[in-house]
């Protein structure tokens, strides 16, 4: 999953959670058995949305490696 966003005016209405559930359900129909998304620690709204949609926070920390030109 790359990103699920909801306009500020419509946040906290369950729209994002529903979208994530629909995306995961569609993935299952395509044969996917897992989905994942990375978020920044400071993005509490995204964390709330993804956990509210049934996601589980990984216990192992993720290492992000970036390359700059």
Secondary structure, DSSP 4 states (H G I P E B T S, - for coil): -------GGGTTSSHHHHHHHHHHHHHHHTT---------TT-HHHHHHHHHTT----SSPP-------
